Amino acid sequence: MSGTPIWKSISLTLTEEIAQGRYDTGSKLPAESQLAARFGVNRHTVRRALAEMADKGLVHARRGSGVFVAASPTDYPLGKRVRFRQSLRAAGRSPGGQLLAITTRGADTKEAEALALSPGAPVHVTDSLSLADGQPVAVAQSCFPADLFPEFPKVHQETQSVTESFRKLGIADYTRAWTRLTAVAATPTQALHLRVKEGDPLLRSVSVNTAPDGRPIEFGTTFFAGQRITLTLSPDEFD
């Protein structure tokens, strides 16, 4: 590969080996020192090659553990019944999550309109991080009418699941009223949570979920890591 930088050649070689199945999804790549010895270069050159592969979503680093082959993007259907954990299990992934914060405050104009409330009406607001196979795939903020669900903060801290929280609060089923998708660039905070670079592409989903009687019960904004999630429109989205 005359004219090709050495680090680039290493990146291409490792990428080809992953494609050929030499390294399975989730498996650990050889240590930097081993790769440096194999290719006859210093560790800085290897580090640059691995960094490019990480930028492409091919591998991901775990602090103190090494570099691992990344899974292919997770299919996430957007239909009338969007359930994060159920969707990930159906895709063969292990779902996880972390509740970053939960507060109660007055609804702003956009939140009030989406939830059919008066501006300033109390809403419970959650900030959360969603994981697939231990890897961050989305950060989200959701608003819930506080007058309708006064016990939501307590229940949600116990369940860590919107679906389970609704069930405990008497909402056995709920559906997606609408979803709007936009491509955006990651902010510093989003990049930190999602382990991507500031400015990397994210998919923003703004949505409203409703109870069986049509009442809006959740207004949410989710930012998906573009390299790790494929959003799929289900047939029932067009019913």
N, C-alpha and C positions, 0 to 999 in steps of 0.2 A: 504494500500500500504506500508507494512512494508519494511523498508530499503530505501524507496524513499524519497529524500529530500522534505521538506515541500513546497519549492518554485516550485519544479517540479510537485508536486501533484496539486498545484494551477494552474499551466500552463496547465496541462492535463485536469483539470476540465473545465477551461474556453474554451479551444480548443474544447472539446466535446460539450459544450453549444452552441458555434458558429456553429458547424456542425449540431446540432439539430435545428437550426433556432431561438434560444432564442434571439440572437443578429443579426440583419440584417446587410448586407453589408452597410458600411458607418455610422452605428449607433455608438453612443458613449458608451464605457464601463463605469461602475460605477467608481467613483473617487477612488484613492488609499486608502483614509481613509475609504470609505465604504467597499472596498474589504478586507482591513485589519480587520475591525470589523467582517465581515462575516466569515472569515476563522480563526479568533482569532490569528492573527500574527501582526508583526510590518510592517510599510510601506516599509521598506527596502526589506523585503521578497517578498512583492507584486511587488515591482519595479523590482526585479530580475526575477520574473515569467513573467512579461510583456515584459521585455527585451528579454527573450528567444523567446517569441511569435513574437516579432518584427523581430528578426533575421530570423525567418522562413517565414516572409512575411505575417503573419496572421493579424497583427495589425500595425498601425502606429500612432505615437504621433504628435500632433500639439501643438507647444509651446503656452502655455497660454490657451489652449482649452481642452486638455485631450487626451485620447487614443481612437482610432476609429478602427472598424473592416475594414480590407483592402479588396478591391475588388479582385476577382480572376484575374489571369494574362490576359492581353488584347491580343487578337489575332491580329497579324499584318502581313498581306500578303505581300510577296515579289514576285511580278510579273513584267510584262513589264511596267505597269503604277503604280508606287508607290506614293500614295498621303497620307501624314500623317493625315491631318484633316479629309479627306473623309473616310479613313480606320477606324479611331476612332469613328466617328459618326455611321458608319455601325455596329460597335461592341457595340453600345449603350453607348459610353463614350463621355464625353464633352472634346474636344481638347483645348489645350492652349499652350502658349509658351512665351519665353522671348529671345529677341536678346541681347546676352551678349556683343558682340563686332563686329565691321565691319571695316576692314582695306583694304588698297591696297598696294601691295608689289610685288616683283619679285617672279615668280614661282620657286620652287625648282625642282630638277631633276624628282622626282616621280610625282609631280603635272603637270609639263610640258609634260611628257610622256603621262599621262592619258588624258590631254586636247589637245594633238597634237600641242603643242606650243614649242617654243625654250626656253631652261632654262633661267630664268631671265625675261621672258616676263611678263608684268603686269597682276596680277589677283586680283580680289576682294575676300576677305576671310571673311566669317561670322562664328561666334561662337554662338551657340544657345542652349537653353534648351527647351525640349518638355515636356508637361504635359498631363496627362489623369485624368479627374475629380480632377484637382488641385494637383495631385501627380506627381512628376518628374519621367519620364520613360526613357529619353534619353538625352544625350548631343552630339552635333554634330559640326563638322567643315566642311564647304563647300567652294570650290574654283570655281570662275567663270571667264572666259576670259574677262579682262577689255576692250580690244580693241573692242570686240564684243558687250559688254554691258557697255558703258561708264557711263550711268545714273543709273546703278544697285544700288549703295549705297543709293542714294536719294530715289529711288522707293521702295527699300526693307524696308527702315526705315518707310515708310508710310504703306506698306501692311503687313509687318511682316509675309509674306507667299511667299515661293519660287514660287509656282504655279501662284499666283496672280501677282508676280513681272514679271515672264516670260510673262504672258499674256499682261501686260501693255507694255512690251518691244517688242511685236510682235511675241512671241513664243506661239501659241495657244495650242500646244500639244508637249509633249516630252515623251520619253520612256527610260527604263532602259536597257543599253547595257550589263552590267554585274554586279554581286554582289559577293563578297567574304566574307565568315563568319568565324570568329575565336573567340574562348573563351579566355578571358584575365582577369586579376585581376585589380580591381579598384585602380587608383592612388589616392593620397590624395585630389587633386583638383576635380577629378571625383566623389569621395565619398562625398565631400562637396556638390556638386551640386545635386547629385542624392539621398542624404540623406541615404546613405548606409555606411558600414564600409570599411576602406581601406583594400584592398585585397579581398573584396567580388567579386563573379563572375559576369562578364559583357559579353555581346555578342557584338563583334565588327563587323560592316558591312562597307566594303569599296566598293564603287560603282561609276559608271559613267552613267550619263544621257545624251542622245543625242537628237538633234532637228530632225524634220522629214527628213531633207536632210542628216542626218548621222553625222553632226558636233557635237563633244563633247561640252556640254555647262555647265556641272557641275561635279566636282569630289568631292565626299564626304566621310567622315569617321564618322560613328555614333556609339556611345557606349550605348547599351540598358541595363537597370537594369534587370538582369537575372530573378529576382523573379516577375517582373511586366509585362513582355512582352513575348508572345509566337510567335516566327517568323514562319510563315506558307508559304511554297512554293506553289504558285498558279500553276494550270495546264499550264497556258500559259508560265510559266518559262521554260518549256521543249519543246516548239514549235521550 
